């Protein structure tokens, strides 16, 4: 069966909450990112892939009107708590390299620095069942911001 992807307002709301609240994402306020959800069970080197950030190639911009796509793989994501999903969104945003009109856009590959940021903020076992997450206050704040965004989007749809 072919992979099916759809636009995800849920992950877009979480990403917007991160981008609006964290200095490390200041450069993303003007970036165009489409958040997708896939039904595919993606793996890389026999490990689950929760999300994937990709730069939209110029030749595909006619069909994908964005600078980047971030795809979240539902079969893996749905096994995570809401907070763990927020950590995955945070991690994927670290891969978006958008610096402005004078600099080329690029995806930033995995390196020790991005892993260190996630571990320092949330703990080394953030993805395990029942994980004791560090910095839960930040995750609660992001959850509340993302929930508010979803509610406001839903209310806008009813008013038009």
N, C-alpha and C positions, 0 to 999 in steps of 0.2 A: 504494500500500500504506500502511496506517495505521502510525503510529509505535508502536513497542513499547518500553515501559519496564519495567525490573525492578529490584528492590532490589539494591544492590551492597555486599556485605560487604567487598570489596577496598577500595573508596574510603572506606567507613566506618572501616576499620582505620587507613588513612592519616590521616584527619581526626582520629580519636581520638588518635593519636600527636602530631599538631600541637597539638591542644587541651590535652593533658596536659603538653606540654613548653614552651609559649610563653606568656609573660605577656600578650601582646596578645590571647590567646584565653581569658583567665580568665573573662570574662563568658559564655562559651559552655558552661561545665561543666554548667550546669543547663538549657541549651536543648535542645529536642527537634528533632532534624534527621534527616530520612530522605534517604539517599544513593541516587540512582537512576542507572541506566545506560540510555541510549537508543540505538537502532539508527539514528536519524535523522542526516542530514548537515546540521546547523543552520548557517545563515549569517546574518550581520547586516551590512548595507551591504557585501555581497560578500566579507566576511571570515569565516573559519572561527570558529565558536563552540565552544570546548572544554568549557565548563561554564556553568551558569546557576543562580543562587540565587534562589529565590522564596519569599515569605512565603505560608503557607497561609491563605487567606481563611477567616473564621469560618464562612461558609456551607458550606465544604467539609470542615470538621474532622470531621464525622460519617464521612467516607470516608477521610480522611488524618489519622491521629492524630499530628500533629506541628505544631511552630511554623513550620518551614521545610522545603523540599525543595531539594536541590542535585542537578541532573541533569548527568551527564557524557556527552558525545556520542561513543560508541565509534568511529565511523569516523575521527574526528579524533584522539581520545586514543590509539588503538592505534598511531598513527604516531610517538608520542612515546616517549622512553625512560622507564623507571620513575621516574627522578629528575625528569624534566620533568613527568610526571604528578603527582608530589608537589607541584611548584610550582603547577600548576593548582589542586589541592585547597587549598593555602595561599591562593592568590588568591581563590578562591570563599568561603572562610571569612571573609575580610576584609569580605564583603558582608552577613554576618549581624549584624543589629543587635538584640541581645537584652540588655537592661540590667537585668532584674529585674521583679518583680511590679508595682511602682509606675510603671514606665515602659512606654510602648507598644513592642511589637516592630515592627521595620521592616527592610527591606532597605536597605543603604547603597549608593547609586549609585556608578558609576565616577567617580573624580576623580583629580587629579594625585597626591594623597597615596598612594593605594593602588598606583598604577603606580610611584611612587618607591620604596615599600617593596619591591616585587618586584625592581626594577632594582638597588637598593642591596644586596639580599641575594643575588641570583642572576645579575646581569648583564643588559645590555639585549638580548642575543641568546639568551636562555635557551631559546627555542622552536625554534631552528634545528637542523638535523641536525648532529650532532657538536659541539654547542656546548660551549665551555669554560665551565663553570658556576662562578660564584663560590660560596663557602661550601659546598663539597662535604662538608665534615665534618658540617655540620648535616643535609644530605640523607642521608648515611650513617646518622646517628643516628636520624633519622625512619624510614628504611627498616627498620632493625633493630627499632625499636619496633613498627612496623606488621606486620612479619613475625612477631614474637613474638605479637602480638595475634591474627593469623590462625591461628597454630599452636595457641594456647590455646583459641580458639573451636572449632577442629576437634576438639581432644581432648575438650572438654566434650561435644560432640555424640556422641562414641563412648562416653562413660561413662554417659550417662543411659539 
